């Protein structure tokens, strides 16, 4: 396309602009004031997608972890970045945007952590707490109740000491943001992601299909961590009906797929 024609095309798209929200990067869950639970996601795919959609005339909102670099993104009123840290932050930011604007599509590509830190304790303190009541407990459930809400929790409002050999963190589940997307964006094209490891394509597609149905998504982009480690970046779009027959190797492939679906 000639540069002049391209500028005209983008201007036309801006006037009838489609709006897309893209999440990216990890979520971080604090253990104390310093330590956190995170994952290896860089958010680079989401940033690349944001730039591609912006260049094609979309209005773009990126919801990204504070660690994700956006240095290469253009400065423009039609591309915005919301910074988040925790899963709760991301959930709140997405819900708020859903109330403020209409979105034609949401690509939920963030690597939302499955676990958060409920509290920390020392194993010797937990052992002592259970030992003190050993003659009064009558079931495993009573012991479990103590372990789920012990007196020996460590104050995590500041930095935990670096010299605690038996420091233990009790993990809890984070909320599933994907489960709320259809409620927040009832008319949008919804695309999520699912990463498994060392599975066959049939299992990968079945898991993605089930996730798609459960959360009322339009597509799940499924891929395998073992293949990613080997340099194979292919993502497979799966709908409620199964594998959609495309192999999306790059951010441009994903852009083309979504852009086509939006018409």
DOZA-407732 format. One record per residue (C-alpha): residue number from 1; x, y, z; chain; residue in three letters. Coordinates in steps of 0.05 Angstrom, whole numbers, plus 5000, padded with zeros to 4 digits. Layout:
% residues N
resi->NUM | u->X | v->Y | w->Z | chain->A | resn->ala
...
This chain:
% residues 263
resi->1 | u->5000 | v->5000 | w->5000 | chain->A | resn->unk
resi->2 | u->5026 | v->5069 | w->4981 | chain->A | resn->unk
resi->3 | u->5045 | v->5111 | w->5043 | chain->A | resn->unk
resi->4 | u->4993 | v->5164 | w->5025 | chain->A | resn->unk
resi->5 | u->4940 | v->5111 | w->5016 | chain->A | resn->unk
resi->6 | u->4960 | v->5080 | w->5082 | chain->A | resn->unk
resi->7 | u->4952 | v->5146 | w->5118 | chain->A | resn->unk
resi->8 | u->4882 | v->5154 | w->5087 | chain->A | resn->unk
resi->9 | u->4865 | v->5083 | w->5107 | chain->A | resn->unk
resi->10 | u->4886 | v->5095 | w->5179 | chain->A | resn->unk
resi->11 | u->4847 | v->5161 | w->5182 | chain->A | resn->unk
resi->12 | u->4785 | v->5126 | w->5157 | chain->A | resn->unk
resi->13 | u->4793 | v->5072 | w->5209 | chain->A | resn->unk
resi->14 | u->4803 | v->5125 | w->5263 | chain->A | resn->unk
resi->15 | u->4736 | v->5157 | w->5246 | chain->A | resn->unk
resi->16 | u->4700 | v->5092 | w->5255 | chain->A | resn->unk
resi->17 | u->4751 | v->5067 | w->5304 | chain->A | resn->unk
resi->18 | u->4748 | v->4998 | w->5334 | chain->A | resn->unk
resi->19 | u->4769 | v->4993 | w->5407 | chain->A | resn->unk
resi->20 | u->4811 | v->4935 | w->5434 | chain->A | resn->unk
resi->21 | u->4837 | v->4918 | w->5503 | chain->A | resn->unk
resi->22 | u->4898 | v->4874 | w->5511 | chain->A | resn->unk
resi->23 | u->4928 | v->4847 | w->5576 | chain->A | resn->unk
resi->24 | u->5000 | v->4825 | w->5583 | chain->A | resn->unk
resi->25 | u->5057 | v->4805 | w->5627 | chain->A | resn->unk
resi->26 | u->5056 | v->4769 | w->5694 | chain->A | resn->unk
resi->27 | u->5018 | v->4786 | w->5757 | chain->A | resn->unk
resi->28 | u->5059 | v->4793 | w->5820 | chain->A | resn->unk
resi->29 | u->5033 | v->4770 | w->5888 | chain->A | resn->unk
resi->30 | u->5070 | v->4797 | w->5950 | chain->A | resn->unk
resi->31 | u->5096 | v->4751 | w->6004 | chain->A | resn->unk
resi->32 | u->5121 | v->4810 | w->6045 | chain->A | resn->unk
resi->33 | u->5143 | v->4881 | w->6030 | chain->A | resn->unk
resi->34 | u->5201 | v->4855 | w->5988 | chain->A | resn->unk
resi->35 | u->5188 | v->4784 | w->5963 | chain->A | resn->unk
resi->36 | u->5136 | v->4765 | w->5913 | chain->A | resn->unk
resi->37 | u->5109 | v->4707 | w->5872 | chain->A | resn->unk
resi->38 | u->5114 | v->4719 | w->5797 | chain->A | resn->unk
resi->39 | u->5127 | v->4683 | w->5732 | chain->A | resn->unk
resi->40 | u->5171 | v->4688 | w->5671 | chain->A | resn->unk
resi->41 | u->5124 | v->4726 | w->5624 | chain->A | resn->unk
resi->42 | u->5154 | v->4788 | w->5592 | chain->A | resn->unk
resi->43 | u->5090 | v->4816 | w->5561 | chain->A | resn->unk
resi->44 | u->5127 | v->4828 | w->5495 | chain->A | resn->unk
resi->45 | u->5074 | v->4793 | w->5454 | chain->A | resn->unk
resi->46 | u->5020 | v->4839 | w->5482 | chain->A | resn->unk
resi->47 | u->5061 | v->4901 | w->5469 | chain->A | resn->unk
resi->48 | u->5074 | v->4879 | w->5397 | chain->A | resn->unk
resi->49 | u->5000 | v->4866 | w->5387 | chain->A | resn->unk
resi->50 | u->4983 | v->4934 | w->5415 | chain->A | resn->unk
resi->51 | u->5029 | v->4968 | w->5366 | chain->A | resn->unk
resi->52 | u->5001 | v->4928 | w->5307 | chain->A | resn->unk
resi->53 | u->4929 | v->4944 | w->5324 | chain->A | resn->unk
resi->54 | u->4946 | v->5017 | w->5335 | chain->A | resn->unk
resi->55 | u->4982 | v->5021 | w->5267 | chain->A | resn->unk
resi->56 | u->4920 | v->4991 | w->5234 | chain->A | resn->unk
resi->57 | u->4875 | v->5046 | w->5262 | chain->A | resn->unk
resi->58 | u->4849 | v->5015 | w->5326 | chain->A | resn->unk
resi->59 | u->4843 | v->5050 | w->5393 | chain->A | resn->unk
resi->60 | u->4884 | v->5007 | w->5440 | chain->A | resn->unk
resi->61 | u->4885 | v->4999 | w->5515 | chain->A | resn->unk
resi->62 | u->4940 | v->4956 | w->5545 | chain->A | resn->unk
resi->63 | u->4935 | v->4930 | w->5616 | chain->A | resn->unk
resi->64 | u->5006 | v->4910 | w->5634 | chain->A | resn->unk
resi->65 | u->5048 | v->4891 | w->5694 | chain->A | resn->unk
resi->66 | u->5096 | v->4945 | w->5718 | chain->A | resn->unk
resi->67 | u->5154 | v->4902 | w->5694 | chain->A | resn->unk
resi->68 | u->5133 | v->4903 | w->5620 | chain->A | resn->unk
resi->69 | u->5174 | v->4950 | w->5576 | chain->A | resn->unk
resi->70 | u->5134 | v->4997 | w->5531 | chain->A | resn->unk
resi->71 | u->5192 | v->5040 | w->5508 | chain->A | resn->unk
resi->72 | u->5178 | v->5025 | w->5435 | chain->A | resn->unk
resi->73 | u->5105 | v->5043 | w->5436 | chain->A | resn->unk
resi->74 | u->5084 | v->5108 | w->5403 | chain->A | resn->unk
resi->75 | u->5059 | v->5166 | w->5445 | chain->A | resn->unk
resi->76 | u->4988 | v->5178 | w->5421 | chain->A | resn->unk
resi->77 | u->4919 | v->5191 | w->5450 | chain->A | resn->unk
resi->78 | u->4894 | v->5128 | w->5417 | chain->A | resn->unk
resi->79 | u->4941 | v->5081 | w->5454 | chain->A | resn->unk
resi->80 | u->4940 | v->5078 | w->5530 | chain->A | resn->unk
resi->81 | u->4974 | v->5036 | w->5582 | chain->A | resn->unk
resi->82 | u->4947 | v->5017 | w->5650 | chain->A | resn->unk
resi->83 | u->4999 | v->4991 | w->5698 | chain->A | resn->unk
resi->84 | u->4982 | v->4937 | w->5748 | chain->A | resn->unk
resi->85 | u->5019 | v->4893 | w->5798 | chain->A | resn->unk
resi->86 | u->4973 | v->4839 | w->5827 | chain->A | resn->unk
resi->87 | u->4917 | v->4797 | w->5798 | chain->A | resn->unk
resi->88 | u->4868 | v->4839 | w->5839 | chain->A | resn->unk
resi->89 | u->4897 | v->4902 | w->5807 | chain->A | resn->unk
resi->90 | u->4888 | v->4873 | w->5737 | chain->A | resn->unk
resi->91 | u->4818 | v->4850 | w->5751 | chain->A | resn->unk
resi->92 | u->4798 | v->4918 | w->5778 | chain->A | resn->unk
resi->93 | u->4830 | v->4955 | w->5720 | chain->A | resn->unk
resi->94 | u->4795 | v->4912 | w->5668 | chain->A | resn->unk
resi->95 | u->4727 | v->4917 | w->5702 | chain->A | resn->unk
resi->96 | u->4734 | v->4993 | w->5708 | chain->A | resn->unk
resi->97 | u->4751 | v->5000 | w->5634 | chain->A | resn->unk
resi->98 | u->4691 | v->4957 | w->5616 | chain->A | resn->unk
resi->99 | u->4646 | v->5008 | w->5650 | chain->A | resn->unk
resi->100 | u->4680 | v->5068 | w->5618 | chain->A | resn->unk
resi->101 | u->4685 | v->5047 | w->5545 | chain->A | resn->unk
resi->102 | u->4656 | v->5000 | w->5493 | chain->A | resn->unk
resi->103 | u->4707 | v->4949 | w->5468 | chain->A | resn->unk
resi->104 | u->4701 | v->4909 | w->5404 | chain->A | resn->unk
resi->105 | u->4752 | v->4857 | w->5426 | chain->A | resn->unk
resi->106 | u->4792 | v->4835 | w->5487 | chain->A | resn->unk
resi->107 | u->4856 | v->4794 | w->5481 | chain->A | resn->unk
resi->108 | u->4871 | v->4767 | w->5550 | chain->A | resn->unk
resi->109 | u->4944 | v->4747 | w->5540 | chain->A | resn->unk
resi->110 | u->4969 | v->4762 | w->5610 | chain->A | resn->unk
resi->111 | u->5002 | v->4705 | w->5648 | chain->A | resn->unk
resi->112 | u->4958 | v->4712 | w->5709 | chain->A | resn->unk
resi->113 | u->4989 | v->4676 | w->5768 | chain->A | resn->unk
resi->114 | u->4950 | v->4617 | w->5795 | chain->A | resn->unk
resi->115 | u->4972 | v->4628 | w->5867 | chain->A | resn->unk
resi->116 | u->4980 | v->4683 | w->5918 | chain->A | resn->unk
resi->117 | u->5010 | v->4683 | w->5988 | chain->A | resn->unk
resi->118 | u->4957 | v->4677 | w->6042 | chain->A | resn->unk
resi->119 | u->5006 | v->4681 | w->6100 | chain->A | resn->unk
resi->120 | u->5075 | v->4659 | w->6123 | chain->A | resn->unk
resi->121 | u->5097 | v->4620 | w->6185 | chain->A | resn->unk
resi->122 | u->5156 | v->4582 | w->6213 | chain->A | resn->unk
resi->123 | u->5149 | v->4507 | w->6213 | chain->A | resn->unk
resi->124 | u->5173 | v->4501 | w->6286 | chain->A | resn->unk
resi->125 | u->5119 | v->4550 | w->6308 | chain->A | resn->unk
resi->126 | u->5065 | v->4511 | w->6271 | chain->A | resn->unk
resi->127 | u->5091 | v->4446 | w->6302 | chain->A | resn->unk
resi->128 | u->5088 | v->4477 | w->6371 | chain->A | resn->unk
resi->129 | u->5018 | v->4504 | w->6360 | chain->A | resn->unk
resi->130 | u->4992 | v->4436 | w->6339 | chain->A | resn->unk
resi->131 | u->5030 | v->4400 | w->6395 | chain->A | resn->unk
resi->132 | u->4997 | v->4444 | w->6448 | chain->A | resn->unk
resi->133 | u->4928 | v->4420 | w->6428 | chain->A | resn->unk
resi->134 | u->4945 | v->4348 | w->6410 | chain->A | resn->unk
resi->135 | u->4906 | v->4320 | w->6468 | chain->A | resn->unk
resi->136 | u->4843 | v->4358 | w->6451 | chain->A | resn->unk
resi->137 | u->4836 | v->4350 | w->6376 | chain->A | resn->unk
resi->138 | u->4793 | v->4292 | w->6352 | chain->A | resn->unk
resi->139 | u->4800 | v->4294 | w->6277 | chain->A | resn->unk
resi->140 | u->4846 | v->4312 | w->6220 | chain->A | resn->unk
resi->141 | u->4798 | v->4368 | w->6202 | chain->A | resn->unk
resi->142 | u->4810 | v->4403 | w->6268 | chain->A | resn->unk
resi->143 | u->4885 | v->4401 | w->6255 | chain->A | resn->unk
resi->144 | u->4873 | v->4427 | w->6184 | chain->A | resn->unk
resi->145 | u->4831 | v->4484 | w->6212 | chain->A | resn->unk
resi->146 | u->4889 | v->4504 | w->6257 | chain->A | resn->unk
resi->147 | u->4937 | v->4502 | w->6198 | chain->A | resn->unk
resi->148 | u->4891 | v->4544 | w->6155 | chain->A | resn->unk
resi->149 | u->4886 | v->4599 | w->6207 | chain->A | resn->unk
resi->150 | u->4943 | v->4592 | w->6256 | chain->A | resn->unk
resi->151 | u->4962 | v->4639 | w->6312 | chain->A | resn->unk
resi->152 | u->5034 | v->4635 | w->6290 | chain->A | resn->unk
resi->153 | u->5026 | v->4675 | w->6226 | chain->A | resn->unk
resi->154 | u->5085 | v->4721 | w->6213 | chain->A | resn->unk
resi->155 | u->5071 | v->4796 | w->6204 | chain->A | resn->unk
resi->156 | u->5084 | v->4807 | w->6130 | chain->A | resn->unk
resi->157 | u->5069 | v->4882 | w->6129 | chain->A | resn->unk
resi->158 | u->5145 | v->4894 | w->6127 | chain->A | resn->unk
resi->159 | u->5205 | v->4853 | w->6105 | chain->A | resn->unk
resi->160 | u->5209 | v->4783 | w->6135 | chain->A | resn->unk
resi->161 | u->5277 | v->4767 | w->6167 | chain->A | resn->unk
resi->162 | u->5328 | v->4738 | w->6119 | chain->A | resn->unk
resi->163 | u->5350 | v->4686 | w->6170 | chain->A | resn->unk
resi->164 | u->5288 | v->4643 | w->6177 | chain->A | resn->unk
resi->165 | u->5310 | v->4573 | w->6157 | chain->A | resn->unk
resi->166 | u->5241 | v->4542 | w->6162 | chain->A | resn->unk
resi->167 | u->5200 | v->4598 | w->6132 | chain->A | resn->unk
resi->168 | u->5138 | v->4570 | w->6099 | chain->A | resn->unk
resi->169 | u->5087 | v->4605 | w->6055 | chain->A | resn->unk
resi->170 | u->5015 | v->4581 | w->6053 | chain->A | resn->unk
resi->171 | u->4989 | v->4592 | w->5982 | chain->A | resn->unk
resi->172 | u->4918 | v->4607 | w->5961 | chain->A | resn->unk
resi->173 | u->4885 | v->4611 | w->5893 | chain->A | resn->unk
resi->174 | u->4879 | v->4677 | w->5856 | chain->A | resn->unk
resi->175 | u->4815 | v->4697 | w->5823 | chain->A | resn->unk
resi->176 | u->4803 | v->4675 | w->5751 | chain->A | resn->unk
resi->177 | u->4798 | v->4738 | w->5710 | chain->A | resn->unk
resi->178 | u->4779 | v->4700 | w->5648 | chain->A | resn->unk
resi->179 | u->4715 | v->4677 | w->5682 | chain->A | resn->unk
resi->180 | u->4690 | v->4749 | w->5687 | chain->A | resn->unk
resi->181 | u->4706 | v->4774 | w->5617 | chain->A | resn->unk
resi->182 | u->4640 | v->4755 | w->5585 | chain->A | resn->unk
resi->183 | u->4602 | v->4789 | w->5641 | chain->A | resn->unk
resi->184 | u->4643 | v->4853 | w->5633 | chain->A | resn->unk
resi->185 | u->4645 | v->4852 | w->5556 | chain->A | resn->unk
resi->186 | u->4581 | v->4818 | w->5534 | chain->A | resn->unk
resi->187 | u->4586 | v->4838 | w->5460 | chain->A | resn->unk
resi->188 | u->4661 | v->4835 | w->5449 | chain->A | resn->unk
resi->189 | u->4704 | v->4785 | w->5413 | chain->A | resn->unk
resi->190 | u->4739 | v->4750 | w->5471 | chain->A | resn->unk
resi->191 | u->4805 | v->4715 | w->5461 | chain->A | resn->unk
resi->192 | u->4844 | v->4681 | w->5517 | chain->A | resn->unk
resi->193 | u->4907 | v->4640 | w->5522 | chain->A | resn->unk
resi->194 | u->4924 | v->4571 | w->5550 | chain->A | resn->unk
resi->195 | u->4994 | v->4544 | w->5561 | chain->A | resn->unk
resi->196 | u->5005 | v->4470 | w->5575 | chain->A | resn->unk
resi->197 | u->5069 | v->4429 | w->5574 | chain->A | resn->unk
resi->198 | u->5089 | v->4364 | w->5539 | chain->A | resn->unk
resi->199 | u->5020 | v->4346 | w->5514 | chain->A | resn->unk
resi->200 | u->4996 | v->4322 | w->5447 | chain->A | resn->unk
resi->201 | u->4957 | v->4368 | w->5401 | chain->A | resn->unk
resi->202 | u->4892 | v->4330 | w->5414 | chain->A | resn->unk
resi->203 | u->4897 | v->4341 | w->5489 | chain->A | resn->unk
resi->204 | u->4918 | v->4413 | w->5479 | chain->A | resn->unk
resi->205 | u->4858 | v->4427 | w->5436 | chain->A | resn->unk
resi->206 | u->4810 | v->4390 | w->5483 | chain->A | resn->unk
resi->207 | u->4833 | v->4430 | w->5543 | chain->A | resn->unk
resi->208 | u->4828 | v->4495 | w->5505 | chain->A | resn->unk
resi->209 | u->4759 | v->4478 | w->5479 | chain->A | resn->unk
resi->210 | u->4735 | v->4462 | w->5550 | chain->A | resn->unk
resi->211 | u->4764 | v->4528 | w->5575 | chain->A | resn->unk
resi->212 | u->4730 | v->4565 | w->5518 | chain->A | resn->unk
resi->213 | u->4662 | v->4535 | w->5535 | chain->A | resn->unk
resi->214 | u->4669 | v->4544 | w->5610 | chain->A | resn->unk
resi->215 | u->4686 | v->4618 | w->5605 | chain->A | resn->unk
resi->216 | u->4643 | v->4635 | w->5544 | chain->A | resn->unk
resi->217 | u->4703 | v->4658 | w->5504 | chain->A | resn->unk
resi->218 | u->4704 | v->4661 | w->5428 | chain->A | resn->unk
resi->219 | u->4774 | v->4632 | w->5421 | chain->A | resn->unk
resi->220 | u->4830 | v->4606 | w->5464 | chain->A | resn->unk
resi->221 | u->4901 | v->4610 | w->5435 | chain->A | resn->unk
resi->222 | u->4933 | v->4545 | w->5458 | chain->A | resn->unk
resi->223 | u->5007 | v->4529 | w->5459 | chain->A | resn->unk
resi->224 | u->5057 | v->4483 | w->5492 | chain->A | resn->unk
resi->225 | u->5113 | v->4506 | w->5538 | chain->A | resn->unk
resi->226 | u->5160 | v->4451 | w->5514 | chain->A | resn->unk
resi->227 | u->5153 | v->4476 | w->5443 | chain->A | resn->unk
resi->228 | u->5164 | v->4548 | w->5464 | chain->A | resn->unk
resi->229 | u->5229 | v->4527 | w->5497 | chain->A | resn->unk
resi->230 | u->5249 | v->4494 | w->5431 | chain->A | resn->unk
resi->231 | u->5235 | v->4560 | w->5394 | chain->A | resn->unk
resi->232 | u->5168 | v->4539 | w->5365 | chain->A | resn->unk
resi->233 | u->5121 | v->4597 | w->5379 | chain->A | resn->unk
resi->234 | u->5059 | v->4571 | w->5345 | chain->A | resn->unk
resi->235 | u->4992 | v->4585 | w->5379 | chain->A | resn->unk
resi->236 | u->4930 | v->4548 | w->5358 | chain->A | resn->unk
resi->237 | u->4862 | v->4583 | w->5360 | chain->A | resn->unk
resi->238 | u->4809 | v->4538 | w->5390 | chain->A | resn->unk
resi->239 | u->4734 | v->4554 | w->5393 | chain->A | resn->unk
resi->240 | u->4675 | v->4520 | w->5426 | chain->A | resn->unk
resi->241 | u->4674 | v->4475 | w->5365 | chain->A | resn->unk
resi->242 | u->4747 | v->4456 | w->5369 | chain->A | resn->unk
resi->243 | u->4811 | v->4474 | w->5333 | chain->A | resn->unk
resi->244 | u->4798 | v->4530 | w->5282 | chain->A | resn->unk
resi->245 | u->4850 | v->4505 | w->5233 | chain->A | resn->unk
resi->246 | u->4901 | v->4562 | w->5238 | chain->A | resn->unk
resi->247 | u->4972 | v->4562 | w->5264 | chain->A | resn->unk
resi->248 | u->4992 | v->4631 | w->5289 | chain->A | resn->unk
resi->249 | u->5068 | v->4637 | w->5294 | chain->A | resn->unk
resi->250 | u->5077 | v->4711 | w->5304 | chain->A | resn->unk
resi->251 | u->5043 | v->4772 | w->5333 | chain->A | resn->unk
resi->252 | u->5026 | v->4793 | w->5261 | chain->A | resn->unk
resi->253 | u->4991 | v->4725 | w->5251 | chain->A | resn->unk
resi->254 | u->4950 | v->4737 | w->5314 | chain->A | resn->unk
resi->255 | u->4934 | v->4808 | w->5291 | chain->A | resn->unk
resi->256 | u->4911 | v->4784 | w->5223 | chain->A | resn->unk
resi->257 | u->4867 | v->4730 | w->5254 | chain->A | resn->unk
resi->258 | u->4833 | v->4778 | w->5302 | chain->A | resn->unk
resi->259 | u->4827 | v->4834 | w->5251 | chain->A | resn->unk
resi->260 | u->4793 | v->4786 | w->5202 | chain->A | resn->unk
resi->261 | u->4744 | v->4763 | w->5256 | chain->A | resn->unk
resi->262 | u->4726 | v->4835 | w->5271 | chain->A | resn->unk
resi->263 | u->4714 | v->4849 | w->5198 | chain->A | resn->unk
